[in-house]
Every structure is written in C-alpha cells, then in structure tokens.
Amino acid sequence: MIIKAYVLPHPPIILPEIGRGEEKKIKDTSAAFHRAAREIAELKPESIII
C-alpha cells in the first residue's frame, strides 16, 4: 500500500562540492529535503521506491 508520495527536485548544486557556495540559493529546497526525510522516518515505511 502506498502511504505517501513525494516529488523533490534534484539540482546538482545541492551538493556543496558541486555548488561551491551556490547551494545557499536553494536553501528552501534543501529544507524541503530535510522535512521530507523527517516525515519519512516518522512513517517508518517497510519499503521506499525512488
């Protein structure tokens, strides 16, 4: 059973090694990643499909 779905962009600059400071421009995106990770952890899903 699918209990939740997330759609998240994956800009390369989110990685500090690639963004080299530019990742600060996408701080809201980064915060959304962390929020989704917390929600998923709370759900304790048996499986995750990426």
C-alpha positions, 0 to 999 in steps of 0.5 A: 500500500502506498502511504505517501508520495513525494516529488523533490527536485534534484539540482546538482548544486545541492551538493556543496562540492558541486555548488561551491557556495551556490547551494545557499540559493536553494536553501528552501529546497534543501529544507524541503529535503530535510522535512521530507526525510523527517516525515519519512522516518516518522512513517517508518515505511517497510519499503521506499521506491525512488 
